Amino acid sequence: MWPKPTWQGLCVADAFASGDDCGIGGAIYFPAGSCSWLSLPMTGKDFKQLQIPMHEALQKDISALEALAQIAYIAVNSFPGFFFSSMSR
C-alpha cells in the first residue's frame, strides 16, 4: 500500500467579531488555480433569533465563531445545492 499523495491546494477559514457584529468566512484554492469562497456577516440578533446563547460582546465567543467558520465552509462545499436553494426561499 502506498500513502495517498499530499493535496497541493489550500483551505482557510476565519472569523471576526467586534461588539455586536461578527462574520465567518473561508476559501479553498484548488491546484488548478480556481478558488471557491464563503463570507457571512452576522449580528448578535441573528444568534438570539436562533436561541443560541452568545455574549453581547461577540469577541468573547471568538473560538466558537472560528469553529463555526470551519464547519460552515465544509457544509457549504459538501452540500452546495441545499444551502443556496434554502437561502432563496
LOBAZA-912174 format. One record per residue: residue number from 1; residue in one letter; x, y, z of N, C-alpha, C, O in turn. Coordinates in nm, 3 decimals. Layout:
{nr:NUM	rest:a	n_xx:X	n_yy:Y	n_zz:Z	ca_xx:X	ca_yy:Y	ca_zz:Z	c_xx:X	c_yy:Y	c_zz:Z	o_xx:X	o_yy:Y	o_zz:Z};
...
end
This chain:
{nr:1	rest:m	n_xx:0.083	n_yy:-0.116	n_zz:0.000	ca_xx:0.000	ca_yy:0.000	ca_zz:0.000	c_xx:0.089	c_yy:0.124	c_zz:0.000	o_xx:0.189	o_yy:0.131	o_zz:0.071};
{nr:2	rest:w	n_xx:0.050	n_yy:0.220	n_zz:-0.081	ca_xx:0.122	ca_yy:0.346	ca_zz:-0.089	c_xx:0.042	c_yy:0.455	c_zz:-0.019	o_xx:-0.081	o_yy:0.456	o_zz:-0.027};
{nr:3	rest:p	n_xx:0.110	n_yy:0.545	n_zz:0.048	ca_xx:0.035	ca_yy:0.655	ca_zz:0.111	c_xx:-0.026	c_yy:0.745	c_zz:0.004	o_xx:0.028	o_yy:0.759	o_zz:-0.106};
{nr:4	rest:k	n_xx:-0.138	n_yy:0.806	n_zz:0.039	ca_xx:-0.201	ca_yy:0.899	ca_zz:-0.054	c_xx:-0.109	c_yy:1.019	c_zz:-0.075	o_xx:-0.043	o_yy:1.063	o_zz:0.019};
{nr:5	rest:p	n_xx:-0.105	n_yy:1.073	n_zz:-0.197	ca_xx:-0.022	ca_yy:1.192	ca_zz:-0.218	c_xx:-0.080	c_yy:1.313	c_zz:-0.143	o_xx:-0.201	o_yy:1.321	o_zz:-0.122};
{nr:6	rest:t	n_xx:0.006	n_yy:1.403	n_zz:-0.103	ca_xx:-0.037	ca_yy:1.523	ca_zz:-0.033	c_xx:-0.110	c_yy:1.614	c_zz:-0.131	o_xx:-0.063	o_yy:1.637	o_zz:-0.242};
{nr:7	rest:w	n_xx:-0.226	n_yy:1.665	n_zz:-0.088	ca_xx:-0.303	ca_yy:1.756	ca_zz:-0.172	c_xx:-0.231	c_yy:1.889	c_zz:-0.179	o_xx:-0.183	o_yy:1.938	o_zz:-0.077};
{nr:8	rest:q	n_xx:-0.222	n_yy:1.948	n_zz:-0.296	ca_xx:-0.145	ca_yy:2.069	ca_zz:-0.316	c_xx:-0.226	c_yy:2.198	c_zz:-0.305	o_xx:-0.171	o_yy:2.306	o_zz:-0.325};
{nr:9	rest:g	n_xx:-0.354	n_yy:2.188	n_zz:-0.273	ca_xx:-0.437	ca_yy:2.307	ca_zz:-0.259	c_xx:-0.423	c_yy:2.370	c_zz:-0.121	o_xx:-0.339	o_yy:2.328	o_zz:-0.041};
{nr:10	rest:l	n_xx:-0.505	n_yy:2.470	n_zz:-0.096	ca_xx:-0.502	ca_yy:2.542	ca_zz:0.031	c_xx:-0.645	c_yy:2.569	c_zz:0.076	o_xx:-0.727	o_yy:2.616	o_zz:-0.003};
{nr:11	rest:c	n_xx:-0.675	n_yy:2.540	n_zz:0.203	ca_xx:-0.806	ca_yy:2.569	ca_zz:0.262	c_xx:-0.786	c_yy:2.660	c_zz:0.383	o_xx:-0.696	o_yy:2.637	o_zz:0.464};
{nr:12	rest:v	n_xx:-0.868	n_yy:2.763	n_zz:0.394	ca_xx:-0.861	ca_yy:2.853	ca_zz:0.510	c_xx:-1.002	c_yy:2.888	c_zz:0.556	o_xx:-1.095	o_yy:2.895	o_zz:0.475};
{nr:13	rest:a	n_xx:-1.019	n_yy:2.909	n_zz:0.685	ca_xx:-1.145	ca_yy:2.956	ca_zz:0.742	c_xx:-1.110	c_yy:3.054	c_zz:0.853	o_xx:-1.008	o_yy:3.038	o_zz:0.921};
{nr:14	rest:d	n_xx:-1.193	n_yy:3.157	n_zz:0.870	ca_xx:-1.163	ca_yy:3.258	ca_zz:0.970	c_xx:-1.292	c_yy:3.322	c_zz:1.019	o_xx:-1.398	o_yy:3.307	o_zz:0.958};
{nr:15	rest:a	n_xx:-1.282	n_yy:3.392	n_zz:1.129	ca_xx:-1.396	ca_yy:3.465	ca_zz:1.186	c_xx:-1.346	c_yy:3.596	c_zz:1.245	o_xx:-1.229	o_yy:3.610	o_zz:1.279};
{nr:16	rest:f	n_xx:-1.437	n_yy:3.692	n_zz:1.255	ca_xx:-1.405	ca_yy:3.818	ca_zz:1.323	c_xx:-1.522	c_yy:3.855	c_zz:1.412	o_xx:-1.635	o_yy:3.810	o_zz:1.388};
{nr:17	rest:a	n_xx:-1.497	n_yy:3.934	n_zz:1.512	ca_xx:-1.603	ca_yy:3.985	ca_zz:1.599	c_xx:-1.562	c_yy:4.119	c_zz:1.654	o_xx:-1.446	o_yy:4.141	o_zz:1.692};
{nr:18	rest:s	n_xx:-1.657	n_yy:4.210	n_zz:1.657	ca_xx:-1.636	ca_yy:4.343	ca_zz:1.712	c_xx:-1.770	c_yy:4.393	c_zz:1.766	o_xx:-1.862	o_yy:4.421	o_zz:1.689};
{nr:19	rest:g	n_xx:-1.780	n_yy:4.402	n_zz:1.897	ca_xx:-1.907	ca_yy:4.442	ca_zz:1.956	c_xx:-2.017	c_yy:4.343	c_zz:1.924	o_xx:-2.004	o_yy:4.224	o_zz:1.954};
{nr:20	rest:d	n_xx:-2.125	n_yy:4.391	n_zz:1.863	ca_xx:-2.240	ca_yy:4.308	ca_zz:1.829	c_xx:-2.231	c_yy:4.253	c_zz:1.686	o_xx:-2.320	o_yy:4.180	o_zz:1.643};
{nr:21	rest:d	n_xx:-2.125	n_yy:4.286	n_zz:1.614	ca_xx:-2.108	ca_yy:4.239	ca_zz:1.476	c_xx:-2.004	c_yy:4.128	c_zz:1.469	o_xx:-1.906	o_yy:4.128	o_zz:1.543};
{nr:22	rest:c	n_xx:-2.027	n_yy:4.035	n_zz:1.379	ca_xx:-1.929	ca_yy:3.929	ca_zz:1.357	c_xx:-1.946	c_yy:3.877	c_zz:1.215	o_xx:-2.038	o_yy:3.917	o_zz:1.143};
{nr:23	rest:g	n_xx:-1.858	n_yy:3.791	n_zz:1.176	ca_xx:-1.867	ca_yy:3.730	ca_zz:1.045	c_xx:-1.778	c_yy:3.607	c_zz:1.038	o_xx:-1.680	o_yy:3.595	o_zz:1.111};
{nr:24	rest:i	n_xx:-1.815	n_yy:3.518	n_zz:0.949	ca_xx:-1.734	ca_yy:3.398	ca_zz:0.926	c_xx:-1.707	c_yy:3.389	c_zz:0.776	o_xx:-1.781	o_yy:3.446	o_zz:0.695};
{nr:25	rest:g	n_xx:-1.603	n_yy:3.319	n_zz:0.742	ca_xx:-1.571	ca_yy:3.303	ca_zz:0.601	c_xx:-1.466	c_yy:3.195	c_zz:0.581	o_xx:-1.409	o_yy:3.143	o_zz:0.676};
{nr:26	rest:g	n_xx:-1.444	n_yy:3.165	n_zz:0.456	ca_xx:-1.343	ca_yy:3.066	ca_zz:0.423	c_xx:-1.319	c_yy:3.064	c_zz:0.273	o_xx:-1.398	o_yy:3.117	o_zz:0.195};
{nr:27	rest:a	n_xx:-1.209	n_yy:3.003	n_zz:0.235	ca_xx:-1.175	ca_yy:2.990	ca_zz:0.094	c_xx:-1.099	c_yy:2.862	c_zz:0.072	o_xx:-1.029	o_yy:2.812	o_zz:0.161};
{nr:28	rest:i	n_xx:-1.113	n_yy:2.808	n_zz:-0.048	ca_xx:-1.035	ca_yy:2.692	ca_zz:-0.089	c_xx:-0.974	c_yy:2.724	c_zz:-0.225	o_xx:-1.043	o_yy:2.762	o_zz:-0.319};
{nr:29	rest:y	n_xx:-0.844	n_yy:2.708	n_zz:-0.231	ca_xx:-0.770	ca_yy:2.732	ca_zz:-0.354	c_xx:-0.730	c_yy:2.597	c_zz:-0.411	o_xx:-0.656	o_yy:2.521	o_zz:-0.347};
{nr:30	rest:f	n_xx:-0.779	n_yy:2.566	n_zz:-0.530	ca_xx:-0.751	ca_yy:2.438	ca_zz:-0.594	c_xx:-0.619	c_yy:2.444	c_zz:-0.670	o_xx:-0.581	o_yy:2.551	o_zz:-0.718};
{nr:31	rest:p	n_xx:-0.550	n_yy:2.332	n_zz:-0.682	ca_xx:-0.422	ca_yy:2.331	ca_zz:-0.752	c_xx:-0.431	c_yy:2.381	c_zz:-0.896	o_xx:-0.334	o_yy:2.435	o_zz:-0.949};
{nr:32	rest:a	n_xx:-0.545	n_yy:2.365	n_zz:-0.960	ca_xx:-0.561	ca_yy:2.409	ca_zz:-1.099	c_xx:-0.573	c_yy:2.562	c_zz:-1.110	o_xx:-0.571	o_yy:2.616	o_zz:-1.221};
{nr:33	rest:g	n_xx:-0.587	n_yy:2.631	n_zz:-0.996	ca_xx:-0.592	ca_yy:2.776	ca_zz:-0.999	c_xx:-0.728	c_yy:2.837	c_zz:-0.965	o_xx:-0.738	o_yy:2.958	o_zz:-0.947};
{nr:34	rest:s	n_xx:-0.833	n_yy:2.756	n_zz:-0.957	ca_xx:-0.965	ca_yy:2.812	ca_zz:-0.924	c_xx:-0.978	c_yy:2.830	c_zz:-0.773	o_xx:-0.903	o_yy:2.772	o_zz:-0.694};
{nr:35	rest:c	n_xx:-1.074	n_yy:2.912	n_zz:-0.734	ca_xx:-1.096	ca_yy:2.943	ca_zz:-0.592	c_xx:-1.245	c_yy:2.942	c_zz:-0.564	o_xx:-1.325	o_yy:2.988	o_zz:-0.646};
{nr:36	rest:s	n_xx:-1.283	n_yy:2.891	n_zz:-0.449	ca_xx:-1.421	ca_yy:2.893	ca_zz:-0.403	c_xx:-1.419	c_yy:2.955	c_zz:-0.263	o_xx:-1.329	o_yy:2.927	o_zz:-0.184};
{nr:37	rest:w	n_xx:-1.519	n_yy:3.041	n_zz:-0.232	ca_xx:-1.516	ca_yy:3.107	ca_zz:-0.102	c_xx:-1.654	c_yy:3.126	c_zz:-0.045	o_xx:-1.755	o_yy:3.112	o_zz:-0.114};
{nr:38	rest:l	n_xx:-1.658	n_yy:3.159	n_zz:0.084	ca_xx:-1.780	ca_yy:3.180	ca_zz:0.160	c_xx:-1.758	c_yy:3.300	c_zz:0.252	o_xx:-1.652	o_yy:3.312	o_zz:0.313};
{nr:39	rest:s	n_xx:-1.856	n_yy:3.389	n_zz:0.262	ca_xx:-1.849	ca_yy:3.503	ca_zz:0.353	c_xx:-1.989	c_yy:3.528	c_zz:0.408	o_xx:-2.084	o_yy:3.542	o_zz:0.331};
{nr:40	rest:l	n_xx:-2.003	n_yy:3.535	n_zz:0.540	ca_xx:-2.134	ca_yy:3.553	ca_zz:0.602	c_xx:-2.124	c_yy:3.650	c_zz:0.719	o_xx:-2.072	o_yy:3.613	o_zz:0.824};
{nr:41	rest:p	n_xx:-2.174	n_yy:3.774	n_zz:0.703	ca_xx:-2.177	ca_yy:3.867	ca_zz:0.815	c_xx:-2.299	c_yy:3.839	c_zz:0.904	o_xx:-2.404	o_yy:3.799	o_zz:0.853};
{nr:42	rest:m	n_xx:-2.284	n_yy:3.858	n_zz:1.036	ca_xx:-2.393	ca_yy:3.832	ca_zz:1.130	c_xx:-2.390	c_yy:3.936	c_zz:1.243	o_xx:-2.293	o_yy:4.010	o_zz:1.258};
{nr:43	rest:t	n_xx:-2.497	n_yy:3.939	n_zz:1.321	ca_xx:-2.502	ca_yy:4.022	ca_zz:1.441	c_xx:-2.551	c_yy:3.937	c_zz:1.557	o_xx:-2.593	o_yy:3.823	o_zz:1.538};
{nr:44	rest:g	n_xx:-2.545	n_yy:3.992	n_zz:1.677	ca_xx:-2.594	ca_yy:3.921	ca_zz:1.794	c_xx:-2.741	c_yy:3.884	c_zz:1.783	o_xx:-2.783	o_yy:3.782	o_zz:1.836};
{nr:45	rest:k	n_xx:-2.819	n_yy:3.968	n_zz:1.713	ca_xx:-2.962	ca_yy:3.939	ca_zz:1.694	c_xx:-2.985	c_yy:3.809	c_zz:1.619	o_xx:-3.081	o_yy:3.737	o_zz:1.645};
{nr:46	rest:d	n_xx:-2.895	n_yy:3.777	n_zz:1.524	ca_xx:-2.907	ca_yy:3.653	ca_zz:1.448	c_xx:-2.898	c_yy:3.531	c_zz:1.540	o_xx:-2.973	o_yy:3.435	o_zz:1.525};
{nr:47	rest:f	n_xx:-2.806	n_yy:3.537	n_zz:1.635	ca_xx:-2.792	ca_yy:3.426	ca_zz:1.730	c_xx:-2.910	c_yy:3.420	c_zz:1.826	o_xx:-2.956	o_yy:3.312	o_zz:1.860};
{nr:48	rest:k	n_xx:-2.959	n_yy:3.537	n_zz:1.869	ca_xx:-3.075	ca_yy:3.542	ca_zz:1.959	c_xx:-3.197	c_yy:3.479	c_zz:1.894	o_xx:-3.270	o_yy:3.403	o_zz:1.958};
{nr:49	rest:q	n_xx:-3.221	n_yy:3.511	n_zz:1.767	ca_xx:-3.336	ca_yy:3.455	ca_zz:1.695	c_xx:-3.329	c_yy:3.304	c_zz:1.688	o_xx:-3.433	o_yy:3.237	o_zz:1.689};
{nr:50	rest:l	n_xx:-3.209	n_yy:3.250	n_zz:1.682	ca_xx:-3.191	ca_yy:3.104	ca_zz:1.676	c_xx:-3.176	c_yy:3.043	c_zz:1.816	o_xx:-3.152	o_yy:2.923	o_zz:1.829};
{nr:51	rest:q	n_xx:-3.191	n_yy:3.125	n_zz:1.919	ca_xx:-3.178	ca_yy:3.083	ca_zz:2.059	c_xx:-3.042	c_yy:3.019	c_zz:2.087	o_xx:-3.032	o_yy:2.919	o_zz:2.158};
{nr:52	rest:i	n_xx:-2.938	n_yy:3.080	n_zz:2.031	ca_xx:-2.800	ca_yy:3.037	ca_zz:2.056	c_xx:-2.741	c_yy:3.136	c_zz:2.156	o_xx:-2.727	o_yy:3.254	o_zz:2.125};
{nr:53	rest:p	n_xx:-2.706	n_yy:3.089	n_zz:2.276	ca_xx:-2.654	ca_yy:3.182	ca_zz:2.376	c_xx:-2.514	c_yy:3.231	c_zz:2.340	o_xx:-2.421	o_yy:3.152	o_zz:2.324};
{nr:54	rest:m	n_xx:-2.501	n_yy:3.364	n_zz:2.328	ca_xx:-2.373	ca_yy:3.427	ca_zz:2.297	c_xx:-2.360	c_yy:3.550	c_zz:2.386	o_xx:-2.460	o_yy:3.605	o_zz:2.432};
{nr:55	rest:h	n_xx:-2.237	n_yy:3.592	n_zz:2.410	ca_xx:-2.213	ca_yy:3.716	ca_zz:2.484	c_xx:-2.257	c_yy:3.835	c_zz:2.399	o_xx:-2.260	o_yy:3.827	o_zz:2.276};
{nr:56	rest:e	n_xx:-2.290	n_yy:3.946	n_zz:2.465	ca_xx:-2.323	ca_yy:4.067	ca_zz:2.389	c_xx:-2.201	c_yy:4.117	c_zz:2.313	o_xx:-2.214	o_yy:4.166	o_zz:2.201};
{nr:57	rest:a	n_xx:-2.084	n_yy:4.106	n_zz:2.375	ca_xx:-1.959	ca_yy:4.136	ca_zz:2.305	c_xx:-1.913	c_yy:4.006	c_zz:2.240	o_xx:-1.854	o_yy:3.921	o_zz:2.306};
{nr:58	rest:l	n_xx:-1.940	n_yy:3.991	n_zz:2.112	ca_xx:-1.917	ca_yy:3.864	ca_zz:2.044	c_xx:-1.770	c_yy:3.821	c_zz:2.041	o_xx:-1.741	o_yy:3.705	o_zz:2.016};
{nr:59	rest:q	n_xx:-1.677	n_yy:3.914	n_zz:2.067	ca_xx:-1.536	ca_yy:3.878	ca_zz:2.070	c_xx:-1.509	c_yy:3.773	c_zz:2.179	o_xx:-1.415	o_yy:3.694	o_zz:2.167};
{nr:60	rest:k	n_xx:-1.591	n_yy:3.773	n_zz:2.284	ca_xx:-1.575	ca_yy:3.674	ca_zz:2.392	c_xx:-1.605	c_yy:3.533	c_zz:2.343	o_xx:-1.565	o_yy:3.435	o_zz:2.407};
{nr:61	rest:d	n_xx:-1.674	n_yy:3.521	n_zz:2.231	ca_xx:-1.710	ca_yy:3.390	ca_zz:2.174	c_xx:-1.633	c_yy:3.361	c_zz:2.045	o_xx:-1.678	o_yy:3.282	o_zz:1.962};
{nr:62	rest:i	n_xx:-1.517	n_yy:3.424	n_zz:2.027	ca_xx:-1.446	ca_yy:3.412	ca_zz:1.900	c_xx:-1.406	c_yy:3.267	c_zz:1.869	o_xx:-1.404	o_yy:3.228	o_zz:1.753};
{nr:63	rest:s	n_xx:-1.375	n_yy:3.187	n_zz:1.971	ca_xx:-1.337	ca_yy:3.048	ca_zz:1.943	c_xx:-1.456	c_yy:2.971	c_zz:1.885	o_xx:-1.438	o_yy:2.886	o_zz:1.797};
{nr:64	rest:a	n_xx:-1.577	n_yy:2.999	n_zz:1.933	ca_xx:-1.696	ca_yy:2.934	ca_zz:1.877	c_xx:-1.719	c_yy:2.981	c_zz:1.733	o_xx:-1.758	o_yy:2.902	o_zz:1.647};
{nr:65	rest:l	n_xx:-1.695	n_yy:3.110	n_zz:1.707	ca_xx:-1.712	ca_yy:3.162	ca_zz:1.571	c_xx:-1.609	c_yy:3.103	c_zz:1.476	o_xx:-1.640	o_yy:3.076	o_zz:1.360};
{nr:66	rest:e	n_xx:-1.486	n_yy:3.083	n_zz:1.524	ca_xx:-1.382	ca_yy:3.020	ca_zz:1.442	c_xx:-1.422	c_yy:2.877	c_zz:1.404	o_xx:-1.407	o_yy:2.835	o_zz:1.289};
{nr:67	rest:a	n_xx:-1.474	n_yy:2.804	n_zz:1.502	ca_xx:-1.520	ca_yy:2.667	ca_zz:1.474	c_xx:-1.638	c_yy:2.668	c_zz:1.378	o_xx:-1.646	o_yy:2.585	o_zz:1.288};
{nr:68	rest:l	n_xx:-1.730	n_yy:2.763	n_zz:1.397	ca_xx:-1.846	ca_yy:2.775	ca_zz:1.308	c_xx:-1.801	c_yy:2.804	c_zz:1.165	o_xx:-1.859	o_yy:2.750	o_zz:1.070};
{nr:69	rest:a	n_xx:-1.700	n_yy:2.886	n_zz:1.149	ca_xx:-1.648	ca_yy:2.917	ca_zz:1.015	c_xx:-1.598	c_yy:2.791	c_zz:0.946	o_xx:-1.625	o_yy:2.770	o_zz:0.828};
{nr:70	rest:q	n_xx:-1.526	n_yy:2.707	n_zz:1.018	ca_xx:-1.475	ca_yy:2.583	ca_zz:0.960	c_xx:-1.588	c_yy:2.487	c_zz:0.925	o_xx:-1.588	o_yy:2.427	o_zz:0.818};
{nr:71	rest:i	n_xx:-1.683	n_yy:2.472	n_zz:1.015	ca_xx:-1.796	ca_yy:2.382	ca_zz:0.992	c_xx:-1.882	c_yy:2.433	c_zz:0.876	o_xx:-1.922	o_yy:2.354	o_zz:0.790};
{nr:72	rest:a	n_xx:-1.910	n_yy:2.562	n_zz:0.874	ca_xx:-1.992	ca_yy:2.619	ca_zz:0.766	c_xx:-1.925	c_yy:2.601	c_zz:0.631	o_xx:-1.991	o_yy:2.570	o_zz:0.532};
{nr:73	rest:y	n_xx:-1.796	n_yy:2.621	n_zz:0.626	ca_xx:-1.727	ca_yy:2.608	ca_zz:0.499	c_xx:-1.733	c_yy:2.464	c_zz:0.448	o_xx:-1.757	o_yy:2.441	o_zz:0.329};
{nr:74	rest:i	n_xx:-1.711	n_yy:2.369	n_zz:0.536	ca_xx:-1.719	ca_yy:2.228	ca_zz:0.497	c_xx:-1.861	c_yy:2.195	c_zz:0.450	o_xx:-1.878	o_yy:2.127	o_zz:0.348};
{nr:75	rest:a	n_xx:-1.963	n_yy:2.241	n_zz:0.523	ca_xx:-2.102	ca_yy:2.212	ca_zz:0.489	c_xx:-2.141	c_yy:2.272	c_zz:0.354	o_xx:-2.201	o_yy:2.204	o_zz:0.271};
{nr:76	rest:v	n_xx:-2.107	n_yy:2.397	n_zz:0.333	ca_xx:-2.144	ca_yy:2.464	ca_zz:0.207	c_xx:-2.077	c_yy:2.396	c_zz:0.088	o_xx:-2.139	o_yy:2.382	o_zz:-0.018};
{nr:77	rest:n	n_xx:-1.953	n_yy:2.354	n_zz:0.104	ca_xx:-1.884	ca_yy:2.289	ca_zz:-0.008	c_xx:-1.923	c_yy:2.143	c_zz:-0.025	o_xx:-1.907	o_yy:2.087	o_zz:-0.133};
{nr:78	rest:s	n_xx:-1.975	n_yy:2.081	n_zz:0.079	ca_xx:-2.021	ca_yy:1.943	ca_zz:0.068	c_xx:-2.163	c_yy:1.933	c_zz:0.013	o_xx:-2.196	o_yy:1.836	o_zz:-0.056};
{nr:79	rest:f	n_xx:-2.247	n_yy:2.032	n_zz:0.043	ca_xx:-2.387	ca_yy:2.031	ca_zz:0.003	c_xx:-2.428	c_yy:2.166	c_zz:-0.055	o_xx:-2.518	o_yy:2.230	o_zz:0.000};
{nr:80	rest:p	n_xx:-2.366	n_yy:2.211	n_zz:-0.164	ca_xx:-2.393	ca_yy:2.346	ca_zz:-0.214	c_xx:-2.538	c_yy:2.369	c_zz:-0.258	o_xx:-2.591	o_yy:2.477	o_zz:-0.236};
{nr:81	rest:g	n_xx:-2.601	n_yy:2.272	n_zz:-0.320	ca_xx:-2.738	ca_yy:2.289	ca_zz:-0.366	c_xx:-2.835	c_yy:2.311	c_zz:-0.252	o_xx:-2.930	o_yy:2.388	o_zz:-0.266};
{nr:82	rest:f	n_xx:-2.814	n_yy:2.245	n_zz:-0.141	ca_xx:-2.902	ca_yy:2.258	ca_zz:-0.025	c_xx:-2.899	c_yy:2.399	c_zz:0.032	o_xx:-3.004	o_yy:2.459	o_zz:0.055};
{nr:83	rest:f	n_xx:-2.781	n_yy:2.452	n_zz:0.054	ca_xx:-2.768	ca_yy:2.583	ca_zz:0.117	c_xx:-2.813	c_yy:2.696	c_zz:0.026	o_xx:-2.881	o_yy:2.788	o_zz:0.072};
{nr:84	rest:f	n_xx:-2.777	n_yy:2.693	n_zz:-0.099	ca_xx:-2.813	ca_yy:2.802	ca_zz:-0.186	c_xx:-2.961	c_yy:2.800	c_zz:-0.221	o_xx:-3.021	o_yy:2.907	o_zz:-0.236};
{nr:85	rest:s	n_xx:-3.023	n_yy:2.682	n_zz:-0.234	ca_xx:-3.166	ca_yy:2.678	ca_zz:-0.262	c_xx:-3.244	c_yy:2.716	c_zz:-0.137	o_xx:-3.352	o_yy:2.775	o_zz:-0.149};
{nr:86	rest:s	n_xx:-3.194	n_yy:2.685	n_zz:-0.017	ca_xx:-3.262	ca_yy:2.722	ca_zz:0.108	c_xx:-3.258	c_yy:2.873	c_zz:0.128	o_xx:-3.353	o_yy:2.930	o_zz:0.180};
{nr:87	rest:m	n_xx:-3.151	n_yy:2.939	n_zz:0.088	ca_xx:-3.136	ca_yy:3.081	ca_zz:0.107	c_xx:-3.230	c_yy:3.161	c_zz:0.017	o_xx:-3.266	o_yy:3.274	o_zz:0.050};
{nr:88	rest:s	n_xx:-3.270	n_yy:3.103	n_zz:-0.094	ca_xx:-3.356	ca_yy:3.177	ca_zz:-0.188	c_xx:-3.504	c_yy:3.166	c_zz:-0.155	o_xx:-3.586	o_yy:3.231	o_zz:-0.220};
{nr:89	rest:r	n_xx:-3.541	n_yy:3.086	n_zz:-0.055	ca_xx:-3.682	ca_yy:3.067	ca_zz:-0.018	c_xx:-3.737	c_yy:3.185	c_zz:0.056	o_xx:-3.854	o_yy:3.185	o_zz:0.094};
end
